[in-house]
Amino acid sequence: MCLAVPVRVVQVDGDMATVDLQGNRKQVSIALVSETKAGDYLLLHAGVALQVLDEEEALETLKLLEELAEAQRQIDDGEEEADPQGVGRLRRRPPPAPDEERR
């Protein structure tokens, strides 16, 4: 599965930019988003910025990704009761046995 994530631009240098994602800084290509400036949020995939994002949209997406990560940590730690958002329903279920009828 591929995932593109929002990142904040720290510095622009030609077709490259330094971006920040939760304290991690990385050099990425901004060749596809020509009018990028420091402070912008970008949608990043595989080291390439795909589009400029609205700040509100970027922050909401980052919040949702953190909620998913927290839910996964709770599942991994066996804290099934700590699931106020009902995210536990996303847990992987074992495949049905071969002799079970599929509906």
C-alpha positions as CSV (number, residue, x, y, z in Angstrom):
1,M,0.0,0.0,0.0
2,C,1.2,3.5,-0.8
3,L,0.7,6.4,1.5
4,A,1.3,10.1,0.9
5,V,1.6,12.3,4.1
6,P,1.4,16.0,4.8
7,V,4.7,17.7,5.6
8,R,5.6,21.3,6.4
9,V,8.2,23.2,4.3
10,V,11.0,24.6,6.3
11,Q,13.3,25.9,3.5
12,V,13.2,26.0,-0.3
13,D,16.2,25.7,-2.5
14,G,15.4,25.6,-6.2
15,D,13.6,22.3,-7.0
16,M,14.3,20.9,-3.6
17,A,12.9,21.7,-0.1
18,T,13.7,20.8,3.5
19,V,10.5,19.5,5.1
20,D,9.5,18.6,8.6
21,L,7.3,15.7,9.7
22,Q,7.0,15.4,13.4
23,G,10.5,16.7,14.0
24,N,12.1,14.7,11.2
25,R,13.7,16.8,8.5
26,K,14.2,15.5,5.0
27,Q,15.2,16.9,1.5
28,V,12.4,16.4,-1.0
29,S,11.7,17.2,-4.6
30,I,9.3,20.1,-5.2
31,A,9.6,20.0,-9.0
32,L,5.8,19.2,-9.3
33,V,4.7,22.1,-7.1
34,S,6.5,25.1,-8.5
35,E,5.2,27.9,-6.2
36,T,6.2,26.3,-2.9
37,K,7.4,28.6,0.0
38,A,8.5,28.0,3.6
39,G,5.5,27.4,5.8
40,D,3.4,25.6,3.1
41,Y,2.1,22.1,3.7
42,L,2.7,19.6,1.0
43,L,1.4,16.1,0.3
44,L,4.6,14.0,0.1
45,H,5.0,10.5,-1.4
46,A,8.3,8.7,-2.0
47,G,10.4,11.9,-1.6
48,V,8.3,13.9,-4.1
49,A,5.8,16.6,-3.2
50,L,2.6,16.0,-5.1
51,Q,0.6,19.0,-4.2
52,V,0.3,22.0,-1.9
53,L,-2.2,21.4,0.9
54,D,-4.4,23.8,2.9
55,E,-3.0,24.0,6.4
56,E,-6.3,23.0,8.0
57,E,-6.5,19.9,5.8
58,A,-2.9,19.0,6.5
59,L,-3.3,19.3,10.3
60,E,-6.5,17.3,10.3
61,T,-4.8,14.5,8.3
62,L,-1.8,14.5,10.6
63,K,-4.2,14.3,13.6
64,L,-6.1,11.3,12.1
65,L,-2.8,9.5,11.3
66,E,-1.7,10.0,14.9
67,E,-5.1,8.6,16.2
68,L,-4.6,5.5,14.0
69,A,-1.0,5.1,15.3
70,E,-2.3,5.3,18.9
71,A,-5.0,2.8,18.2
72,Q,-2.5,0.4,16.7
73,R,-0.2,0.9,19.8
74,Q,-3.2,0.0,22.0
75,I,-4.0,-3.1,20.0
76,D,-0.3,-4.1,20.1
77,D,-0.2,-3.6,23.9
78,G,-3.4,-5.6,24.4
79,E,-5.4,-2.6,25.7
80,E,-8.7,-3.5,24.0
81,E,-10.7,-1.4,26.5
82,A,-8.8,1.8,25.5
83,D,-10.6,2.3,22.2
84,P,-12.9,5.3,22.6
85,Q,-13.0,6.0,18.8
86,G,-14.0,2.4,18.0
87,V,-10.9,2.0,15.9
88,G,-10.5,-1.6,17.2
89,R,-13.0,-2.7,14.5
90,L,-10.1,-2.2,12.1
91,R,-8.1,-5.0,13.6
92,R,-7.2,-7.8,11.3
93,R,-9.5,-10.8,11.7
94,P,-8.2,-14.3,10.8
95,P,-9.4,-15.6,7.5
96,P,-12.3,-18.0,7.6
97,A,-11.4,-21.7,7.8
98,P,-11.5,-23.4,4.4
99,D,-14.5,-25.5,5.4
100,E,-16.6,-22.5,6.4
101,E,-19.1,-21.3,3.9
102,R,-18.4,-17.8,2.6
103,R,-21.4,-15.4,2.7
